C-alpha cells in the first residue's frame, strides 16, 4: 500500500530524511516513532504527495511520486485520510458539519452525506455532540471528530500525525480503540508518535526515525 524506495528529503541544504526503504502492507497498522523534529511529519507529507523526495520514489497504491501528475493528486487524497495533531476543525460549524464537509464538496447526495456522517459519529461515540461547535468539546472529543472527518471518504489509507499528543491517558486509549477498530475494517494506518509508552501499551510494527534515517 505504501512503499519508500531509498527516499531522501532535503530542505534548505539540510538532510531531513535519509535513505528510507520500507513497505506498509495493505491493512497494516504501523507507527513512525521519533522525537520532535525527527522528520515524522515530513514522511507523512511525502506519502500524501504534498512534498516530493529529493531522491528515491514514494509509492501509494498504484501511484508514485516520480510519475504522478499534479491534477491527479486531489483525487488520490480523497482516498487518503489525514488526522492532524491540532485537529484543524472549522470552529464556526457544528460537529456534524465538520465531518460532512469533505463529502459535501464532492457532490455526494445529501441523504448519503447524512447517512455516512451519522454512522461515523456513532462509531466515534459523538452522536450526542453532533449539533455542538468544536470549541465546546474536550481535546479528546475534538480529535475523535477529526478522525471521523478523515474517514468520511472511506479512505484505504489513514495517516495520523501525533493524534494523541497532549491528551490524558483515558482520551489516548479511546482514540487508540477507534483507530484499531478502523484498522480492523481494512484501512491501512501509518501513525506518527513520540509516545514510547503508547507504543509499549499497544505494540505494533514500529519504524523508528533517528537522525533522519531508520534505526535498526
N, C-alpha and C positions, 0 to 999 in steps of 0.2 A: 504493500500500500504506500509506504514511504521508503525511499532509499536515497542515501547520500553516498556518492562515489567520489572519494578523495576531494572533499569540498574545503576550500579555503575562502575566508572572507576578510578583506582588509578595508579599513576606513581611515582616511587622513594619514595614510602611511603606517598605521598600526594594525598588526595582525589581531583580529578578534577571534576567529576560528581557524584551526589549522588541521588539515588532512583528516576531516571527519569521514569515516567509512562505516556505515551501518545500515540495517534494514529494519523496518517495523512491519510486521506481517498484518494481513487483513484480520480484524477482530482482536488485535493485541492491545493491551494496556501497558504502557511503559512510562517511566519517569525520566526526565532530564534533570539531574541533580547538580547543583553548583551554587557557589556564593554569589552575592550581588556583584554584577559586573563581569561574570564569567562567560557571558555570551548566550545564555539560555533564551532570552527574548529574540536575539538575532537569529538563532537557529529556527525558532518557530516562524519568524517572518520569512525566512528562506523557504520554508515549506509552503507558505501562502503565496509565494512568488511576489511578495511585497518588496523583496530585495533579490538581487541575482548574485550568485557566488563570483568571487574574483577568479577562482579556478575550480574545476570539477563540475559535477552535474547533480542537481536535485531532482528526484522523480516523485511524482504524486499521482498514483494510479496510472493512467495512460499518458499523462503529460510529463514534460521535463523542462527544466529551466533553460536548456540550450535551444529548444525549438518552439516553445510556446509563444504564441503571438499575443500582443497586448490586448487585442479585442476578445481573446478567449478567457483571459484571467477573471473578469467579473462572473462569468458562467461557472468557472471552476470553484470560485469562492462561495457560490450558493450551496455547494455540496460539502463545504468545509466549515464547521462551526468554530468560533473563537471565543474563549472566555477570558476576559481581561481581569487583571488584579484589582483595578479601580472601577469595575462594573460598567462604566460608560452608559448608564441608563439615562433616558430622557426625563428630566425632572418635572416637566410640565405635562406629562402624560401618565395615565394610570398604569398599574402593573399589567393589566390586560393589553393595553395599547402598546406598551413596550415590547411585549412578547410577540404580538401580532404584526408589528410594524414591518419586519423584514419580509414577511409573507405577503402582506398587503401590497407592497410596492411592485411585486412580480405579476400583479394582475389576477391573483387567485380569487375565485368566487368567495363572496362574503360568508356564506354558510360553511364553506370548507375552512376558511380562516378561523371562524369561531370554533368549529369542532376541534381543530388541531390545537388552538391556543388553550382552550379549556382542558383538553386532555393533558397537555404539558403542565399546566398549573396544578392539576390534580397530581401528576407524577412527582412534582417537587413540593407538594403539600402546601400550596399557597392559594387555593381556590377562594378561601375566606378573605384574602387580601386583594382580590382582583380589581377592585374599584379604588384602591388607595394609591397615593403617589409614592414613589420610591423613597422620598425624604422621610416618610413616616415609618419606614422599615428598619430593622436592625441590619448590621453589616452582613450577617449570615443569610438573612432573608433576601437582601439585595443581590447577593451572589447567586442564590437559587433562581431569582428572576433572570439574571444574566445567563445562567445555564439553560433555562427554558427557552430564552430568546435564541441562543446559539443552536438549539435543536429544532427550531421551528421548520427549517427547510429539509429536515430528515437527512442530515449530513452522513457521509460514510466515514468521515474523519472529524474528530473533535480535538482541537488544540486548546490547552488551558495554561495560561501564564500566571503562575503563583495564585491559584484560585482560593487558597485557604490562608493567605498571608494576613496577619493581624487579626485572626479570628481566635475565639476561645476554643477549647477542646471539643465542647459539645457541638458547636457550629461546624467545626472542621470535620467531625465524624459524620454529621448529617450530609455535608457536601460529598464526602467520600462514598457514603452509602448510595447517593444519587448517581455519582459517576460510575460506580461498579454496576449499578442497575442498567445504565445506558450502555456500558460495555457488554453486558450480558445479552443485550438485544442486538449485538452485532457491530456496533460502532467502534472503530479503532480510536484509541485515545493516546495522545502524547502530552504529558503534563510536566511543566517546568516547576521546580520547587527547590527551596534551600533548606526545607524542614526535614532534617535527618530522622527526627523522632517519628514523623508521619510515615516515612519510608520503612522504618523498622516495625511500626504497628501494622502497616498494610504492605507487606513485601511483594514486589513485582520486579520485573526486569528493570534495571537502572543503568542509564547512561550517565556517567559522572564526568562533568567538564572540569578540567584543571589546566589553567594557563592556555586556554583556547583549544586544547585537544582532549581526546577521550582518555581518561585514566584507565589503566589496565586493572 
